[in-house]
Amino acid sequence: TGAAREFISALKPIEEKETLAIEPVNAVRCRLHFLENVKKPILSRLIREFQIEVNILSGAIHNVGDTPVGELTADFSGQDKDIQAARHWLTQHGVAVEVVDV
């Protein structure tokens, strides 16, 4: 609805410095950039495919012209080999993965 869109557009996104200071053991913080696959359940598939936990810290979807573009910051925790495989799987499915310092 118009009221919901107005409310959402007025929200101020959380800056990266303000994201929750959660530092799980053996975790990698990643910024994910979604392009054509914004509306697909990529993270659901990822969690089912690999033995990792995904803790979403922040995210946003913006329209660039008629194209929705998403950005998500999340911690991936689990065994190193599973995290590495999950990151590789994401890139194969059109998600740009950027590792960020905690």
C-alpha positions in Angstrom: 0.0 0.0 0.0 1.0 3.6 -0.3 1.2 4.1 3.5 3.5 1.0 3.8 5.8 2.3 1.0 5.9 5.7 2.6 6.8 4.2 6.0 9.5 2.0 4.5 11.1 4.8 2.5 11.3 6.9 5.7 13.3 4.3 7.5 17.0 5.0 7.9 19.2 2.0 7.1 21.6 0.8 9.8 25.1 1.8 9.0 27.7 -1.0 8.9 29.3 0.4 12.0 26.0 0.1 13.8 25.2 -3.5 13.0 24.9 -5.9 15.9 28.2 -6.7 17.5 27.7 -10.4 17.4 31.0 -12.3 17.0 30.2 -16.1 16.9 33.1 -18.5 17.1 34.5 -19.6 13.7 32.4 -17.1 11.8 33.0 -15.1 8.6 31.1 -11.8 8.1 30.1 -11.4 4.5 28.3 -8.7 2.5 26.2 -10.2 -0.2 25.1 -8.3 -3.3 22.0 -9.7 -5.1 21.2 -8.6 -8.6 18.8 -10.6 -10.7 18.0 -13.1 -7.9 16.6 -10.7 -5.3 13.3 -12.6 -5.1 14.7 -16.1 -5.0 15.1 -18.0 -1.7 18.9 -18.2 -2.0 19.7 -18.3 1.7 17.1 -21.0 2.4 18.7 -23.1 -0.3 22.2 -22.4 1.0 21.3 -23.4 4.6 19.7 -26.6 3.4 22.7 -27.4 1.2 25.5 -26.7 3.7 26.1 -27.4 7.4 26.4 -23.7 8.3 24.4 -21.1 10.3 23.6 -17.7 8.8 22.9 -14.8 11.1 21.5 -11.8 9.2 22.8 -8.5 10.6 21.4 -6.0 8.1 19.9 -5.8 4.7 18.2 -3.6 2.1 16.6 -3.8 -1.3 16.8 -0.8 -3.6 15.4 -0.2 -7.1 17.9 0.8 -9.7 15.7 1.8 -12.5 13.3 -1.1 -12.8 15.8 -3.6 -11.3 15.7 -4.6 -7.6 19.2 -4.8 -6.1 19.8 -6.3 -2.7 22.5 -6.1 -0.1 22.8 -8.2 3.0 25.3 -8.4 5.7 25.5 -11.7 7.6 27.7 -13.9 9.7 28.3 -17.4 8.4 29.4 -19.9 11.1 30.4 -23.5 10.9 33.4 -25.5 9.7 35.8 -23.6 7.5 35.4 -26.0 4.6 31.6 -25.6 4.7 31.8 -21.8 4.9 34.2 -21.8 1.9 31.9 -24.1 -0.1 28.9 -22.0 0.8 30.6 -18.8 -0.4 31.6 -20.5 -3.7 28.0 -21.8 -4.1 26.6 -18.2 -3.7 28.9 -16.9 -6.4 27.8 -19.7 -8.7 24.2 -18.6 -8.1 24.9 -14.9 -9.1 25.5 -13.5 -5.6 28.6 -11.3 -5.2 30.3 -12.2 -1.8 32.5 -9.7 -0.1 34.2 -10.8 3.2 34.3 -7.9 5.7 36.3 -7.4 8.8 34.5 -7.9 12.1 
